[in-house]
Amino acid sequence: MNPFYKHHVFFCVNQRDDGRACCADKGAQAMRDYAKQKIKALKLAAPGQCRINNAGCMDRCNEGPVIAIYPEGVWYTYVDQDDIDEIIHEHLVNGRIVERLKI
């Protein structure tokens, strides 16, 4: 059985109201929006290819911001668009895990 998407990318965009670390405070929504735009520009946003989604809290905000890519189950952190570009190019396009960003 083939999955509907080759890669399903979840960006934690959770906003905590209690002062604890959260991905939303680190620009997660803007990076998710950037990744979605980039995937569309690369013509990878289709069934059988890649899906970029918002996610609620994934309980790793202290390591964040974080994304999780399935079905591989690989978790990454990132700082900026360059990191997102590297994850897209290396992991999503070429199938290579970006060890320096893996958590």
C-alpha contacts under 8 A as a table, 3 or more apart, distances in Angstrom:
res1	aa1	res2	aa2	distance
3	P	6	K	6.31
3	P	48	G	7.34
4	F	47	P	5.82
4	F	48	G	5.53
5	Y	8	H	6.18
5	Y	46	A	7.70
5	Y	47	P	5.32
5	Y	48	G	4.38
5	Y	49	Q	5.13
5	Y	50	C	5.58
5	Y	51	R	6.68
6	K	47	P	7.95
6	K	48	G	5.31
6	K	49	Q	4.85
6	K	50	C	5.91
6	K	71	P	7.56
7	H	49	Q	6.31
7	H	50	C	4.78
7	H	51	R	6.45
7	H	69	I	6.41
7	H	70	Y	5.66
7	H	71	P	6.47
7	H	92	L	6.93
8	H	50	C	5.84
8	H	51	R	4.91
8	H	52	I	6.27
8	H	53	N	7.59
8	H	69	I	5.61
8	H	70	Y	5.10
8	H	71	P	6.98
9	V	50	C	7.48
9	V	51	R	6.02
9	V	52	I	4.83
9	V	53	N	6.06
9	V	67	I	6.77
9	V	68	A	5.82
9	V	69	I	4.52
9	V	70	Y	6.49
10	F	52	I	6.20
10	F	53	N	4.95
10	F	54	N	5.74
10	F	55	A	5.64
10	F	67	I	5.36
10	F	68	A	5.19
10	F	69	I	6.34
11	F	28	A	7.01
11	F	29	Q	7.87
11	F	32	R	6.09
11	F	52	I	7.58
11	F	53	N	6.19
11	F	54	N	5.10
11	F	55	A	5.50
11	F	66	V	6.35
11	F	67	I	4.48
11	F	68	A	6.80
12	C	23	C	6.17
12	C	24	A	7.65
12	C	28	A	6.81
12	C	54	N	6.17
12	C	55	A	4.67
12	C	56	G	5.58
12	C	57	C	5.92
12	C	58	M	6.48
12	C	65	P	7.03
12	C	66	V	5.90
12	C	67	I	6.07
13	V	22	C	7.96
13	V	23	C	5.56
13	V	24	A	4.92
13	V	28	A	5.30
13	V	29	Q	5.63
13	V	54	N	6.22
13	V	55	A	6.03
13	V	56	G	6.06
13	V	57	C	7.21
14	N	22	C	6.27
14	N	23	C	5.89
14	N	24	A	5.44
14	N	55	A	7.17
14	N	56	G	4.95
14	N	57	C	5.06
15	Q	22	C	5.84
15	Q	23	C	6.88
15	Q	24	A	5.10
15	Q	25	D	7.07
16	R	19	G	6.64
16	R	20	R	6.55
16	R	21	A	7.40
16	R	22	C	5.91
17	D	20	R	7.66
21	A	25	D	7.55
21	A	61	C	5.85
21	A	62	N	5.77
22	C	25	D	5.74
22	C	26	K	7.28
22	C	61	C	4.95
22	C	62	N	7.10
22	C	64	G	7.32
22	C	65	P	7.36
23	C	26	K	5.24
23	C	27	G	6.96
23	C	28	A	5.59
23	C	61	C	5.64
23	C	64	G	5.74
23	C	65	P	4.47
23	C	66	V	6.92
24	A	27	G	5.56
24	A	28	A	5.08
24	A	29	Q	6.52
24	A	65	P	7.68
25	D	28	A	7.32
26	K	64	G	7.77
26	K	65	P	6.21
27	G	30	A	5.54
27	G	31	M	6.38
27	G	65	P	7.89
28	A	31	M	5.15
28	A	32	R	6.05
28	A	65	P	6.28
29	Q	32	R	5.02
29	Q	33	D	6.11
29	Q	54	N	7.93
30	A	33	D	5.07
30	A	34	Y	6.11
31	M	34	Y	4.91
31	M	35	A	6.10
31	M	80	D	7.44
31	M	81	Q	6.83
31	M	84	I	7.47
32	R	35	A	5.10
32	R	36	K	6.17
32	R	52	I	7.39
32	R	53	N	7.62
32	R	54	N	7.27
33	D	36	K	5.14
33	D	37	Q	6.23
34	Y	37	Q	5.18
34	Y	38	K	6.11
34	Y	81	Q	7.57
35	A	38	K	5.00
35	A	39	I	6.07
35	A	52	I	7.27
35	A	84	I	6.69
35	A	85	D	7.81
35	A	88	I	7.86
36	K	39	I	5.21
36	K	40	K	6.24
36	K	51	R	7.97
36	K	52	I	5.70
37	Q	40	K	5.14
37	Q	41	A	6.14
38	K	41	A	5.01
38	K	42	L	6.21
39	I	42	L	5.12
39	I	43	K	6.27
39	I	44	L	5.29
39	I	45	A	5.73
39	I	50	C	7.51
39	I	88	I	7.82
40	K	43	K	4.93
40	K	44	L	5.87
40	K	45	A	5.14
41	A	44	L	7.64
42	L	45	A	7.91
43	K	46	A	7.66
44	L	49	Q	5.63
44	L	50	C	5.76
45	A	49	Q	6.30
45	A	50	C	5.26
45	A	51	R	6.03
46	A	49	Q	5.38
46	A	50	C	6.17
46	A	51	R	7.19
47	P	50	C	6.95
47	P	51	R	7.86
50	C	92	L	7.70
55	A	58	M	7.44
57	C	60	R	7.73
57	C	61	C	7.54
58	M	61	C	7.29
60	R	63	E	5.53
60	R	64	G	6.49
60	R	66	V	7.10
61	C	64	G	4.68
61	C	65	P	6.15
61	C	66	V	6.90
62	N	65	P	7.93
63	E	66	V	6.93
63	E	77	T	6.88
63	E	103	I	7.58
64	G	77	T	5.49
64	G	78	Y	7.35
65	P	77	T	5.50
65	P	78	Y	6.33
65	P	79	V	7.69
66	V	75	W	6.90
66	V	76	Y	5.58
66	V	77	T	4.54
66	V	78	Y	6.91
67	I	75	W	5.71
67	I	76	Y	5.33
67	I	77	T	6.42
68	A	73	G	6.43
68	A	74	V	5.64
68	A	75	W	4.37
68	A	76	Y	6.37
69	I	72	E	6.21
69	I	73	G	5.55
69	I	74	V	5.26
69	I	75	W	6.39
70	Y	73	G	4.83
70	Y	74	V	6.85
74	V	97	I	7.98
74	V	102	K	7.18
75	W	102	K	5.73
75	W	103	I	5.54
76	Y	101	L	5.30
76	Y	102	K	4.38
76	Y	103	I	5.36
77	T	101	L	5.52
77	T	102	K	6.49
77	T	103	I	6.61
78	Y	83	D	5.55
78	Y	84	I	6.79
78	Y	101	L	6.46
79	V	83	D	6.34
80	D	83	D	5.47
80	D	84	I	6.64
81	Q	84	I	4.93
81	Q	85	D	6.00
82	D	85	D	5.01
82	D	86	E	6.18
83	D	86	E	5.05
83	D	87	I	6.25
83	D	101	L	7.85
84	I	87	I	5.11
84	I	88	I	6.14
85	D	88	I	5.10
85	D	89	H	6.00
86	E	89	H	5.14
86	E	90	E	5.72
86	E	91	H	7.80
86	E	98	V	7.56
87	I	90	E	5.36
87	I	91	H	5.29
87	I	92	L	6.77
87	I	97	I	7.81
87	I	98	V	6.39
88	I	91	H	5.70
88	I	92	L	4.88
88	I	93	V	6.23
89	H	92	L	6.02
89	H	93	V	5.07
89	H	94	N	6.37
90	E	93	V	5.89
90	E	94	N	5.02
90	E	95	G	6.16
90	E	96	R	5.17
90	E	97	I	6.68
90	E	98	V	6.65
91	H	94	N	5.59
91	H	95	G	4.46
91	H	96	R	4.61
91	H	97	I	5.23
91	H	98	V	6.69
92	L	95	G	5.73
92	L	96	R	7.81
97	I	102	K	7.74
98	V	101	L	5.77
98	V	102	K	6.29
99	E	102	K	5.09
